[in-house]
Amino acid sequence: MGDYLIERLGHQGDGIARGPIYVPLTLPGETVSGERDGERLKEMRIITPSQDRVQAPCRHFRSCGGCALQHASDGFVSQWKADIVRAALAAHGISAEIDKVLTSPARSRRRATLSARRTKKGALAGFHARASDVIIEIPDCQLLHPDLMAAPDLAAALTRVGGSRKGEMSVQVTRSESGLDVVARGGKPLDAELQIALGEFAGSHGLARLTWEDEVIAMVRPPQQRFGRALVVLPPGAFLQATAEGEAALVAAVSALMQGKARIVDLFAGCGTFTLPLAEQAEVHAVEGDAAMLAALDRGWRQARELRRVSHEARDLFRRPLLEDELAHHDGAVIDPPRAGATAQIAELARARVGTIAHVSCNPVTFARDAATLIGAGYVLGPVTLIDQFRWSPHVEIVAGFFLTTT
């Protein structure tokens, strides 16, 4: 046994002592004791707690791996996430004003992917334990929206119908304006008997839609999501921002940056999170690699009222980014790439010299890399807004404007 001083938090939220030694559920400045086991501590005990330590609001926190930072105050978490972004930018010699950190409230997560497994007595569903494949039941989860609190029981019941003893199922449950949208993977192969059973399950549980692997079993009501004035039926399992509050904050920040623009290009547009609200004020060209998502966007636009023209294009922006001449006639650009960033597309944006770029990112490292490219091409980085919709996790999303000031 030995004593260790926690010096900082790693990017996954674990405390780090000199060594390095990784100690989950600790905070900088705390002294802990335990038996070292490689890069971890066993039988960890806190000797000197941090002033930023709080009582975790969820009784499942110590066993469940769904959250990493419930033991830290909201103020500490916001500052830590802001410091992560500052450090990523500083690595490229960039300083930035962090305008604000907007955190989604507890019990606001509108989509969740649960793990489920058949047992001798029935089925078990929940989240994995920390650093484990053990499933922890979460009846009092503080993350899930009240409409999703039935999701673990729903996933367990679905697993009893179609789960296999040989493996684990993944059950994604999403709140929509017309009910729960469920996508199940990892269950038994679909045959006629199972299809009938699943159809009956969807009806008896009042689901809006049930999808088994890639096949829609039942759609009692189209599971609509609202993007501005438009209602969009997303393809099964398609990306959706984790909370309505987080999405609203992202859209508000992007819309403010695009204010006054007449022709906007939305890169990595998805199903229209930004495209459709922006179409209330400008013509928008949406580009996305997934044709099904674009089709959903287009249907939503056509059925909505008082929106300006929206065009769209299915295109792999990693392999075939929009080129300088294709971008040149737009006076605003929105780019919201996956975690890997979009090196090739950012380079083309820099060459095209689009007047204002709204950059949305879920990865501070790739955001900073992209920022360095744009600044090197003559752009100025404006204030940075951080959206913390993955409350109590290490993740943070960034919205920032880049403004062209040189000719």
N, C-alpha and C positions, 0 to 999 in steps of 0.2 A: 504494500500500500504506500502511496505517496501523495503529496499535495501538488496541485498544478494551478497556475494562474491562466485564466482564459484571456487571451490577448485581443482576439477579434472574432468576427463571424465569417465563415466561408460563404460562397455563393449559394450553397444549399441550405444555409441557415444553421449549420452546426458550429458550436464554439470550437475554437482552435487554440491550443496551448503550444508552447515551444516544443519542437520535436520534428515534424508537427504531430500533435495528438488531437484527434477529432472527438468532441464530446457533445453529443446532441443535447438539446434542452437546457443549454447554458447561455450566458450572456457575457460580453466583455467586462473585465474587471472582477469577475467572480473567482473566488478560490474554491477549488473542488478537490476531493480526495477520491482515490480509487486505485485499482490494480491495473497496471498497463498490460494490454494484450495487443502487441503490434502497434498499430496507429490508433487504437481505441482504448477506452477505459471500461473496466468491468466494475460492477458494484459502486457506481459513482454516487457521491454524496456531496451536496453543496455545503461548504463551510461558511463562506462569506457571500451572501446574495447581493446582487446589483439593486440599486434603487429603481431601476427600470423593470424589475421583475414584478409580475402581477399574477394573481390567481387565474389559471386558465378557465375560460367560461364554459368549456365543454368537458363533461366527465369522461369522455372517451379519449381525451387528448394524449395521455401517456402511452396508451396502447395502439391507437389508430395512427396510421401514417398519412392521413389526409391533410394534416396541418403540421407546420414546423415551428411556428412562432407565437402560439397562443400564450406562452409564458412571458412575453415581452409587451410593454405598453404600446399603445397605438402611436404615440409620439416617437418612441424609439424606432419602431418599424419604419415609419415614414422617413425619418432622418437617415436611417441605414440604407433604405432604397435610393434616396436622393444621392447619398454618398457613393453608391455603386455606379450610378450614372455619371457623376462627376469624375470618378476615378477612370472610367472607361474613356471619357472624352479627354482627360488629362494625359492619358497614354499617347494621344495623338497631338498633344500640345494645344488642346482646345479648352477654353473656359466658357461656361454658360450660366445664365441665370435660370435657376429652377423656380418657375413661376408659382407652382402649387403642387401638392400631392392630394389627389382626390381618391378616397378609399370607399369602396362599396360597403354597405352595412352588413352586419351579420344576417344570416338567414335570407340571403338574396340570390344564391347560386341557382340559376334556372336550368342548368344541364349538369348531369353527373354520369360518370361511367362506373358502374358497380361491378364488383367481382362476385361470382356466385358458384356454388359447388353443391352437387348432390351429396347427401349424407345418409347414414343408415335409417335415420328417423324422418328424413325429408329433404331439406335443403337449407343452405346458409348463404346469406348475401350481405355485403357491406364493402368496406375498404380494406386494403391490405394493412397489416401491422407494419410498423416502421422497419424498413430494411428486411422484409420478410414476405413470404408468399402465404402466410396465415391470414385468413379472412376474419375481420373484426366486425361484429354487428354494431350498428350505429343508430339506435332508436332515438337518441336525443341529439343528433348532429346539429351543430350551430352554424353550419355552412349552408345547408339546403333551404331553398325557398319553402314556405309552408305547403305549397302545392306539390312539392317533391318529397315530403316527409313519408309518404306511403311508398316511395320508390323501392327501398330495401325489401319490404314485404312483397311488393309486386315482383321484383326480380327473383326472390326465393320461390314464389308460386310459379312463375314462368319456368324456372329451372326444374321444378318437380314435374312439369308437363313435358319439357323437351330436353332436359339436361342429360348428359352422359356421366356415368360414374368414373369414366376414364380421364376426364379433363375438367378444366374450369371454364365457365361461361363468362362473357363480357356483356353487360346489359347497359346500354346507354339510354337514359331517360331524359327527355327534354320537355320543358313546359312550353306550351304554345297557347295561342288565343282560343283554341278550340279543344284543349285537353292535352293529355300526355302523348308524346310521340316516342315510341320505343323501338330500338334496334338491338337485336340479340345476335351474338356471334359465339361460335364454339360449342353449339349444341349438337343434337343428333341430326343426321342427314334428313332432309325434308322428303317425306313420302306422303301419300294420300291420307293415311290415317293421322299423321302428325299435323298435316295442313288443316284438317277438319278440327282437330283439338285446339290448334292455335287460333283458328277463326272464332271458335266458341269462347276461348280465353279472352280475346280482344273485346268481344261483345259484352261478356259478363263483367269485365273490369272497366268498361266505359272508356277504352283507349280511343284516341283520335286515329292513330295509325300504329300498326305493328309490322315490323320488317324482320324477317329471319334470314340471316346472312345478307344477301343482296336482293331477296325477293319480298315484295310487299305482300303480306298475307291478308291484311284487312285495312281499309281506310274508311272508317265510319264517317269521319269529318276531316276535311283537309286541315292539317296542322299548320295554321298560318302564323307568321311572324310579321310584326309591323315595322317597316322601315320608312319613317316619315309618313307620307300620306298613302303609301302603298302597302298592300298585304301580299306577302310572298309565302308560297308553300315550298319550303326547302326540300331538296332531295334527301332521302334517308341518310342520317349520319353526317350531313353537311355541316361545315363550320358555322358556329354562331357564337357571338361574344358571350362570356360566361354569366354576366349579370346585365339586367336591363339598365341599371344605374351606370355601370361601366360603359355600356354602349352609348348611352345618352351623353356622357361626358366626352367620349371620343368624337362623336358626331358634332357636338357643340364646338369643340376645339378646331376640328377640321373645317367646319362651316365658317367659322370666324376667319380663318386664314384664307378661305376662298371667297370671302365677301367681295362683291364687285367684279368678279371674273365672269366672262361671257362664255368661254369655251374651256371646259375642264376635261382632262383625261384622268381616269381612275384606274390605276395599275394594281393588279391582284385584287380585282373588284369583288370576288366571291359572288354572293347572291344579292348584293346591292346595299350593304350596310351604309356606305357613304354615297354611292351613285344616286340612289333614289331620293334621299333628303336633299342632295345638291341639285337635283333636277328641278327643285322648286324655284331655283334662282338662276340656273344656267343650263346650257346644252352640255351633256356629258357623254363621253365615249368610254365605255367600260371594257376593260381587257382582263381576261381570266383564262387560265389553262383548262378549267373543267367546263365542258360544254353544257352539262346538265345544270350546273349552277347558273350559268348565263341564261339558259332557257327559263329557269325559275325567275330570274331577275326580269327578263323581257315580259313574261306573263304578268308579273306584278306591276310593271310600268304601264302596260297596255290597259289594265283594268283600273288603274288609278286615275284621278281627275286632276286637272290643272297642273300637270307636270310638263316641263319642256322636253325637247327631243332627247331621247337616249338611244345611242347606237351601241353596238357591242361587237366583240371580236374574240373568238376562242384562239388562244395563242400561248405557247409555252414561253414565258418571258425569261426563263433562264437560258434557253437555247436560242430563242429568237426575240430578243428585246425589241421594243419599238425603237426605230432608228431616228436619227436627228431630224431628217426631213418629214417623218411622220408625226413628230412631236411639235414641230416648229409653229404650227398654226394654233396651238393651244396657249392660253395666257395663264393657266393654272394647272398644276398636276398634283394628284394624290397618289402616294405609293405606300402600300401596307404589305410588305413581303413577309414570308415565313421567317422562322428564327435564323435561317442561314443567310438572310439578307438578300440583296439583289445587285451584286457587283456590276454585272454587265448592263443592267437597266439604268443604274445610277450613272454610269459613265456616259450613256447616251443622253440622259437628262442634262448632265453637265454640258455636253457639247451643244445640245439644242438651245440652251439658255432660256428655258421657260421662266417667265418672270417670277412666279412664286411656286414653291414646292411645299406641300404638307406631307411630312414624313411621319408615318406611324410605325412603331417597332415594338416587338416584344423581347428584344435582345439588346441590352446596352452595348455589348461588344461590337456587333455588326452595325448597329446604329452609329457608333463613333467612327467606325471605318468609313461608312457612307458619308458621314458629315465631313470627314477630312477631304474626301474626293470633291464634294460640292464646294467647300470653302476654298479649296485649291483652284477651283474654276471661277472664283469671283463672287460666290454667294456669301451672305452674312447670316449667321445662325441667330434666330430670335429667341425669346424666352421659351423654356422647355416646360411642358406640363406632364406630370406623371399621373397615370391612372392605375390605381391599385385595386383591380377588381378580383384578384385572387387573394383575398384577405387571408392573413396568417400563413402565407406561403412566401417563398423567396422571389416569386415572379413579379415583374413590374412592366407596365407598358408606357410608351413614350409617344408624345405628339409634339412636333416642333416644326416651325416654319423656317424655310430658307429663302432669302430674298436676294435677287440679283441686283447688284449695285454698280457693276462695272460694264463698259461697253466694249 
